[in-house]
């Protein structure tokens, strides 16, 4: 792959708020524009630097038909063009791939990538059927109905996790052991007054009102992360009577936004807050596995990305995953012969929630910062998405990246 760079520090994420929480009143596209404007100002990123934009969003909002062009206008870049992309939970990786492709082709030099979603108060859609009996159409709750049924596999998402757990012999007890490990890792992100989060998250975070005019409340970090313990987890029964996955072993719907800049190495040095830290995107991978086995999808996606980067898992220093179910991480660890604690230091979506489009992008940002903290190295992000699909990204951070 042609050198594709990310300027160090040219990225951000809001705190994630559990569904129906502090961000539930916000139009997600307007909110993303508000967040991007303030984040770029703090990072001294001139809006005129961008010649391409990508918006990732998976939950429709009023007038989101206008997508990226609307967001660009709101941030003061009325000439900026680009697509609006939705690929369920893989959107964060996909929008990064779209930006990289544009730069590889020479069609752009500096791309602004913004992701946003509000799973709270998702739309209720009505599909007219004038030729149907009585002319009555169909309706769906965009969030809840799609979580509950994949129209191809005819399964809820939790059913795919149960199927994978059964196939690989992953017990509830083992799932809960890794859940506790993940919460302990997230506690590292909160240490020293959330020092890790503050590397990319502007805290305290002022939540605007719906008009983006006044401060409604302030968040000191992710909202709605409930502490757990072995005793609490042991009291939970599986969601399905014949399954093994409990509510403790899966993530929660959330709201939030994240953004990142993708550019050439030369431009990255100009826009970086520390030009000595070079960040390169080395490879992407994608996959689709057997129908109804979604949590297995990150494995072939990761293998493909590693192969394209010419790397083996032993050469990877930091691993981050999107893990809507803890089953995902166990399957990935077992497939590569690594301990589960090798991945997701400082937390993951299992703990801080799942606003869909921004989820993967935040994990990739955390991956970059963890690599920077250790003085550089190689990192892998991977995660699954609706439809039994997955995506992966390999990134290198270092002085000679």
N, C-alpha and C positions, 0 to 999 in steps of 0.2 A: 504494500500500500504506500502511495505517495505520503510524504511526511504531513501528517495532520496534527495540529497542535491545539492545546488549550492553554490560554494564558493563566499562570498561577494566580489564584484569587479572583478570577473573573467568572464567578459562579455564586449561587446563593440558594437558600431554601428557607421558606417560612417554617416556623414550628408547625407540626401537624396536630390537628385537633380532632378528637373522636367525633364521629357523626352526631349531629344535633348539639354540638358544642359551640365554642366561641366564634367559629367562622361560618356557621350554618346560615347566617343571614346575608352572605355576600354572593353577588353574581361573580362566578369564577373568572370570566374573561376580564371584567372590569377590575377585579381584585388582582389578577396577574399583571395587568398594566400598571396598577398602583404600586405593586411590589417591585416590578422591574424598574420603574422610574426611580424609586428611592434607592434600590440596590445599586443601580448604575451610577447614580450620583455619589454614593458613598465610596464606590470603588473607582471613581474617576474614569468611567468608561463613556466616551462621547457617543451619543446616539448616531451621529453622522458617520461613525466608523463602519457601520453595518451596511452591507450590500445584499444581504439575503436574510430571510427570517423563516423560522419554523415554529408553529404552535402545536403543541400536543394537548388534546382534550378528549375525554371519552364519554362524558356525561353532558348531553345538550343543555344549553342555557338559552334564554331568550336572545334571539338575533345572533347566536354563535355561528349561524350560517356564514357570516362574514369573516369569522375566524381571524387569521393572521393579519389581513389588511386592516381590520378594525382595531386590533391590538396595536399595530404599528402606528396608526393614527393617534391613538390615545397616548403613546409614549413620545410623541413628537417626531415621528419618522414617517410622514405621509407618503413618501415615495418608495418605502420598503415593501417588497413583495415576497411571496413564498407560500407554501402549502399549510394546510391544517390537517393534522394526522391523528388517527385514532387506531390503535392496535391493542386495545384492552390493557392488561398489565405490562405488556412489552413496549408500550408507547415511549417510555423514557429512553430506552435503548434505540428504538426505531428513529426517533427524531434526531438523535445524535448521528445515526447512520445517514440520514437524509442530508444533514448539514455537511458531513464529511464527503459524501458523494459529490455535492455541488462544488466543493473546493477542489477535489481530485480532478473533476472535469474542467476546471479552470473557469467555471461560470460565475464564481464568486470568490472573494478573498477573506471575508470576515462575516460569520453567521451568528445571529442571535437566536438562541434556542430557548423557548419558554414553554413550560408545562404547567397545567393547572387542572384541578377538578374539585367539585363539591359533590360528595356522595350524599350529604344531607339533603333532604327535601328534593330528591330527584324527580324529574318530570314524569307525569302521567300522560301517556300518549294514546290518542284515539286514531284508529285507522279506518277510514270510511269504506263501506262495502255496499255501494248502491245496488249491486245485482244480487246481494244476499237476501235471505228470508227476512222480510220486513224492512230491508235496507239497513239492518243493524250491523255496525262494524265491530271491530275488535279493539281491545285496549290492553295496555301493559304498564306496569310500574317499571320504569327503565332500570332501576337499580335492583330492587328485590326480586322481580320476576326473572331477570337474567342471571342473578346469583343462584337462583333456585333450579334453573333448567337450561342446559345446553341443548339447543334444538337438534343438533346432529347426534350427540351421544345420548340424549334423553336422560341426563343425569344432572343433579346439583353438583356444585363445585366440591362440597364436602364429601360427596359420594366418590369422586375421583381420588380424593385423599385416602378414603377408607379402602378402596380397591388396591391402591398402591401399597398401603400398609399391609394388607392381607397377602399380596403377592410376595412381598419381601420379608414377611414375618416380623413386622415392626410392632411391638406391643405398645399399649397405652403407657405402661410404666417407662419404657425407653423414650417415648415421645416426651413425657413429662420431665425426665432427666435433662433432656436437651433444652426444653423450655426454661428450666431453672438456670441453665448455663447461659442462655441468651439474655435473660434478665440481669444476671450478674455482669455480663459484658456491657449492657446498656448503662449500668450503674457507673462504669468507667467514664462514660461520656458526660455524666452529671458531676463527676468529681471536680474539685477546685472551682466551684461556682460555674459548672458547665463549660469548662475551658475548651473541651473538644468541640462542642456544638458552636461555640462562639468563633471558631475558625472559619465558619462559612455561614452562620446564621446570625442575623442582626438582633441581638437580645439586649435588653428587654424589647419585645416586639409589640408595637402599637397596632391594635386591631381597629381599622376604621369602621365607621358606620356605613350603611348601605350606599350612601351618596359619596363616599370617599372624601368627606369633608371634615369630619371630627373624629377624635379618638373615642372609641366606644369602651374598650377595655385594654388591658396589657397582659401579654403572656410572657412568662419567664422561661418557657421551654415548651416541649410537647405537652398537649393537654389530653387528659383521659387515659394516661398509662397507669393502670392499676397494679400495685405491687402484688406479688404472688408468693407462694411458699409451697413446700412439699405437702404440707397438711391440707392447704386449700385445694391444690391440684388433685390430691387423692380422693377428695370428696366429690369430684366431678364425674358424672356418668357420660359415656359416649353420646354424641348428638343423635346418632342412629342406633336403634336397639341392637342391631347385629354388627355395629362398627366398632372402631377403636379410637377415633378422633374425638376429643372433647373440645369444648369452647376454649379451654386453656391452651390447646395445641394449635390454635389458628389465630389469625390477625383480626383486626376490626376495621370497618369502614371509617374513613377519615376525610378531612378537607385540608387543602394546602396548595402551595405553588412552589416551583423551583425553576431556575434558569441557569444557562451556561453559555459561554462564548467559544466558538470553534473557528480556527483560522489557520494561517500559514505560520511556520516557525518564525519567520522574520517579524510578522505583525504581532505574534504572541509576545515576543520580547518587548515590544513597544507598549503593549497593553497590560503586561504582567505587573503585579505588585512586588514581585521578586524575580527579575529576569534570570537569576542564577538557577532557579528551579524550572527545569524544562519538562513539559508534559506532552507525551505523544500517544495517539491512538494507534495501536498496532494492527488490530484485526477485530472483525465481528463474526458472529456465528448465529445461525438460526436453525430451528428444528420443528418437527411435528411428530409426535409419537402416536402409538396405538390409541384408537378412540376410547375415551373414558379413563385415561391414565395421565392426566395433566401433570402431576408432581414429578413425573419422570423426565419431562421435556428439557429441564436445564442440563441434564447429563450430555445428550448428544450436541446440544448447542455449545456447551463449554468445550467439548472435544473438537468440534469444528473450528471454533475460534482459536484454540491453542494450536491446532495443526496449521492453520493459516498463518499464525505468528511464528511458527517453527519452534514451539516451546512444549515442554512437558509440565505436568502438574508440580513436579518437584522443584521446578525453577520459579514457581509463582510464590511471591512473598506474602501477598495479602489477597484474601478472597472475601467478596461481599455477595450476598444473595438477596433476591426478593423471595421471601418464604411465606406465602399466605398460609401455609401449613408447615409445621415443624417436620413433618414427613419429608418435605422437599430436601431439607438439609441432611437428613439421615441417609436418604437414597443417594444423594450426591457424594457424601463422604464415603459411603461404602463402595460406590462405583469407582472412586479414585484411590481407595485405600488410605484415606487420611482421617485423623480424628476430627470430630465435629467442632472442637474448640479452635481448630485452625481457621475457621471462618467467622466473620461477623463480630470481630472485636468492636466495641463501642456501640453495638446495637444493630438493629435490622427492622424490616417492616413487620415481622411477627410481633414486635414490641411496640414500635412507635406508630403503627397503623398504615392504612392502605388507601390513599386518595386516588389510586390508579395511575393516571398519567404522570404525576410527579414522583411516584414511588421509586421507580428504577433510577431516575435521574438523581434523586437525593442519595441513593446508595452509591452511585458512581462518584458523586462529589465526596462522600465520606471515604471512599476507596482512595481517591487522590490525596486527601488530607492525611490519611493514615500512612500512605507511602511517603509523603513529604516529611512526616514526623520521624520516620525511621531513617531518613537521609536518602530516600529513593528506593527503587526496586520495581518489580513487576507485579501487576495486579490483575485479577480476574473478577468480573461481575457476571452473574448469570441469574436468570429467573424464568418462571413459567408464565403463561398467559392463557386466557380463555381459548377454547378450541384445541386443547392439548398441544399448544405450541410453546416455544421458548426462544430466548435470545441471550447472547453473551457478548462481552466486550473485553478485550485485553488492552491494558494501558501500561505504559512505562513512565516512570518519574525519575528524574535524576539530572545531574549536571550535564551529562553527555547523552541525554535521551535523544 
